[in-house]
Amino acid sequence: MDRISAIRNVEDALREFEGGEADLAATERRVAAVLRTYATEFDGDGDVFRAVGDDPVDGTVVVAPSESAARERALAASGIDDPIDDGNAPDFDVERF
């Protein structure tokens, strides 16, 4: 899915929500599915992973080609640049999502 298709799909979901044809939960699921599809295709052969553990990483969802890459991306997305150097590495695992 290219960017324009993703945007159109999100707009369609919002239009249905605004028109009363879909509730908030259905709209959230649809938009999340569009984003997941777009991100997975955009990032190549990666899988979707979710971090589970200590804050601020807990719940972070990333697309990555491996678990080790997913750990690095989850740390970076949480604002932790180099946890080994500054000693504040959160304790967490990544699982396919």
Secondary structure as UniProt FT lines:
FT   HELIX           3..18
FT   TURN            19..20
FT   HELIX           24..42
FT   STRAND          47..53
FT   TURN            55..59
FT   STRAND          61..64
FT   HELIX           67..77
FT   TURN            78..79
FT   HELIX           83..86
FT   STRAND          92..96
//
